[in-house]
């Protein structure tokens, strides 16, 4: 009997699901894997850790069954610790460190979590010293580099791994 560890994402739209032709996490995951091999590099970098997680999961299932617990669903055993390791891998920017490649949007701090994807100026009010008049000031909203593939956070949050045997 052989086991297979599957890596994938829950397919969720990046914008309102009612919008026609909305990009999904599944489409983004395919693009990232084809172009950058994000998940493959994760597996290569964390092979021993993943093997240890899978072995411990098997031991846990065997222990549960030996103590009279139910048999696991052979088609869908969640691997939450692998999910966490993948999110840590993205957050630590391991892909860029391993590959030596740079994603320009990440390097520039581009983020789609905000109205202005690169930062910008924000109006603010303050009291002028001494005369009590309100003056308008401009504040710079600056963002430094961010890890690659961690923009809106949806790709990372949608990642799932599961075991079948």
Secondary structure, DSSP 8 states (H G I E B T S, - for coil): ---EEEEEE---BSS-TTSTT--BHHHHHHHHHHHH-HHHHHHHHTHHHHHHHHHHHHHHHHHHHHTT-----TT-EE-HHHHHHHHHHHHTTHHHHHH----HHHHHT--TTSSSTT-EEEEEEEE-TTT--EEEEEEEE------TT-SSSHHHHHEEEEEE-
